Amino acid sequence: MVPVCDLVRNFTGLPYETVDYRNDVFKKVYAEIYPHKEEQVIQLMQEADETNVGLIKAQALLNVL
């Protein structure tokens, strides 16, 4: 299993970049990491989405995961 910090780095590249957490690819990854809890993960990311545009910072993704 890939460590979460490596997963975040692979998704975002750099710590200051943002992640489109609503992307279907990400949703499949959430389902793999947390089976049957992907909706809860998305809810946590929505809470971390300060601007409500579907983007969160890499650190917020790391915190949620």
C-alpha positions in Angstrom: 0.0 0.0 0.0 1.2 3.5 -0.9 1.7 5.8 2.0 -0.8 8.7 2.1 1.9 11.4 1.8 3.2 9.8 -1.4 -0.3 9.6 -2.7 -0.9 13.3 -2.1 2.5 14.1 -3.7 1.5 12.1 -6.8 -1.8 13.8 -7.0 -0.7 17.4 -6.5 3.0 17.5 -7.4 3.9 20.4 -5.1 2.6 21.3 -1.6 1.1 24.6 -2.7 -0.9 23.2 -5.6 -4.6 22.5 -5.4 -6.6 19.3 -6.0 -9.9 19.0 -7.7 -11.4 16.5 -5.2 -14.6 16.1 -7.2 -12.8 14.5 -10.1 -14.1 11.0 -10.9 -10.5 9.5 -10.7 -10.2 10.8 -7.2 -13.5 9.3 -6.2 -12.3 5.9 -7.3 -9.2 6.3 -5.3 -11.2 7.3 -2.2 -13.3 4.1 -2.7 -10.1 2.1 -2.8 -8.6 3.7 0.3 -11.8 3.8 2.3 -14.3 1.3 0.9 -17.9 2.2 1.5 -16.8 5.5 3.1 -16.0 7.6 0.0 -19.0 9.9 0.6 -17.7 10.7 4.1 -14.3 11.5 2.6 -15.9 13.8 0.0 -17.9 15.5 2.8 -14.7 16.2 4.7 -13.1 17.7 1.6 -16.1 19.9 1.0 -15.6 21.2 4.5 -11.9 21.9 3.7 -12.9 23.7 0.5 -12.7 27.3 1.7 -13.9 28.8 -1.6 -16.5 26.2 -2.5 -15.1 25.7 -6.0 -14.1 22.1 -5.7 -10.4 22.7 -5.0 -8.5 22.1 -1.9 -4.8 22.5 -1.0 -2.6 19.5 -0.9 -2.2 19.8 2.9 -6.0 19.7 3.3 -6.1 16.5 1.2 -3.4 15.0 3.4 -5.3 16.0 6.5 -8.5 14.4 5.3 -6.9 11.2 4.2 
